[in-house]
Amino acid sequence: MAPAILVTVVVLWQAALTGYAFVVSGNVADKAARAAATVDSGGGRGAACRQSGGENLPDGWTARIDCTVDGDMVRADVGVRVPVLFPGGVDFPLEIRGRAAAAKEG
């Protein structure tokens, strides 16, 4: 009976990590888009986007952070990798995407 309980706990924990990856991707995308929207120059937007996104990414998590300018909007596209059992170790080959946009300021 113990192996069945252990497998169930591991599966539930992995499901929780996958769900949290959705929360993280949305939050990082939102913070990155807002940071890039406050920068005046075009070249500094990408750096501000990646820096802010990286600062808001929890320790041990990996992500791809891209920002683009579309007219008066700055769009952030974030892909968070889902860790296997605990962050900082091996990641599944699965990327949870989050997207956000913010109006350029100034």
C-alpha positions, 0 to 999 in steps of 0.5 A: 500500500505504501508504494501506491500512496507514495506514487499518488503523492508524487503525482499530486506534487508534480501537478501542483508544480505544473499549476504553479508554472502557469502562475509564475509565467503570467506573473513574470510576463506581466512584470516584464511588460510593465518594466519594458513599458516604462523605458524611453528607448527601444534598445533598453526595453529588451534589457529592462524586460529580461531583467525584470522578468528574471528578478521575478522568477523564483529561484531554481526556475528557468524561463525564456523571456522575450519582449516586442514593441507593437505600436504603442504596446509592449508585449512580453512572452514568457516560457517557463520550464516545468521542473521535475519534482523540485525547482533547480534540478531537471526540467520537463521538456514542457514550456508553460507560456505566459503573455502580457502587454502594457501601453508604452509610457512617456 
